[in-house]
Structures are given as structure tokens and as C-alpha cells.
Amino acid sequence: MIADVHLAIRHMILNRGLIPADEVDVRFERPTKEWVNALVRPTINLYLFDIDENVDLRQTNMPVMRGGSGATYRMPMRRFDLRYMVTAFTSVANDEHLLIYRTLATLLRFPSLPPSSLAAAMAIIANREGHAAEAARFTALAEAGERTTLTDLRSTLATVEVGAAARSAMAALVDEPQVTTKIATANESLRLIDVWNALEQAPRASLLYVVTVPVDLDIIIDTPLVLTRMLRIQQRTDAGTVSEFIRIGGAVRDHTGAPLPGVMVAIEGGAIESVTNSEGRYALSHVPAGEVTLRVIRPDGSVHITTFATPSDSYDIVLD
């Protein structure tokens, strides 16, 4: 859910803050010296440095879901605070001050993520699952701005045709209890000095932004977690060349979003391959960084060629 919340926060800062996306980046990275020095344009960075439970919002009573055959008890939602250090990075001090002030004004304006920004996140979720037509419906709601309401999002979600994983991710953004946000008080913000010290960086003007998200204790996790892992391997050459290799993974689906098991996914021209499981998921290790071409072979022998930049946000494949 955290990655999906980031999608909504990015949209809120850029669109509601009227910050041009083609001139300013919004990122969620650890601001090390190396990372800061590698920046090529103005960047607003939200560094997630702490997560803990908001015990003041903890519920002890178990909600009851009543049906025709009886009642079902659910574990109550738990609420967790995600703490971000929000900083603007530019090469000009005045620009940095303008960016951090505009960001502050935008974050203060919304004690909960605006529905239009949630719609933008839901459009990306639908797109990455291969549901372009449904993504377009949420994009229209995102473009409607302040006219879009949570009711609009919930009614649209009830009628879209997406997979279970996408529907669950979208529902987490719009169901009760809502995701809430706040700018922390001065006393709480003092801890940012410790964050800068841990990063071995000179302090910059920063905000402490707290996002409170619900965690469903009854959620059923039935798909494997596939992460992108960067491995730096020192080759044994006189030049001391360093090569980067990545582990990637995703899902193979048809145009309706249904998973396709038994599909072979292989790196073109190489020996690395994987066969999708019952959920249509695959994983490939030792993939070179940069651009990679994958050969996708159905059980009937038909071949599909696709290309990804690595690393990437998604490695899902949609077959006709």
C-alpha cells in the first residue's frame, strides 16, 4: 500500500501545488550524499525514515459482519504513522525555498489525500495490471480535480473490471478508515536533526510529514512478493570494472487481466528463463542493468517479444 500512497502524494504535490512535472521531480529516496550529488534537476524528496503504530487510534472491539448464515467477526484495523522528511533540492537557494514553501502550503491544505490524487493512483494501478480502459475512467476523475469525490471513486471501483489484486489495492486507498496526513509540530520535527546526522549530511530546511495508513489484520496474502534487487559485482579485471545485475519479476496476463500460467519468460539471447506459476508470476535473476529484451513463449509455442528498461517500476507483461 505504501507505494500506492506515494503515487497519490506525488500527484497531489505536483497537480494541487501547480508545480510543473517536466521541471521538478517528486521522489521517495534515501537522500545520501551520493544520491544528492547525482540529481540533475530540482527535486522534492520525501524520505520515509520511520514507521510505528498510532496507539491513540487503536480499537479493541471487533467489528461484526452479519449475513444470512450468521455473523463474522473481523480483527479491527490498526493505524500506522509513516514519517517522512520532506526536503527540496536545487542548485539555487531561492529556488529551494520556493519549492519547500509551495510544498508546505500544499501539504497543509489537505488533511487527507484528495480524491483526484487517489484517482490518479488508481489509474496507475489499473494500467500496471493491463486494464487500460478502466485506467482511463480513473484518469478522467483525476483530471476533474476538486469536482471528484470519494463517492465517485467508490462507485467507479464497484463497476470496473479489474483483477482481485488491483481491486484490493484500490480499495485500500478509498475505504474507511481514510488515509490521513499532517505536518508534525515543532517538538516532533526536532528528530529530523538526528536523521540528517545519520545520513552524515549538513541539515537542510525540511518538513516532518506524517501519513497515517490503515492495516487490515484480516488481509489474505496469496501472491509472492517479487522485489527488484540491485547486485554490484566487482569483475576481476585490471580496470576494476563494476557491473550491475538485477533480479526482476512480474506477472503475465492476457488482455482481460487474467493470469497466464505455464508461460516461459526468457532473456533474449541468454540462458536465463522462468516459467509463470498459477498466478501468472515469474522472476528472473542476474538481469543486466539498462535495457533488456524478453522472449515470452506461450504453451502453444507462440512467441511475444517485449523490452523493459531496468530497473523499472513494473515488469508485468500483457499478451493479446
Beta strands, then each sheet from edge to edge (+ up, - down):
strand 1: 25-27
strand 2: 43-53
strand 3: 64-67
strand 4: 70-73
strand 5: 78-89
strand 6: 180-183
strand 7: 206-215
strand 8: 229-234
strand 9: 242-254
strand 10: 264-267
strand 11: 273-275
strand 12: 281-288
strand 13: 290-297
strand 14: 303-310
strand 15: 317-319
sheet 1: 1+ 2+ 5- 7+ 6-
sheet 2: 3+ 4-
sheet 3: 8+ 9- 12+
sheet 4: 8+ 9- 15-
sheet 5: 11+ 10- 13+ 14-
end
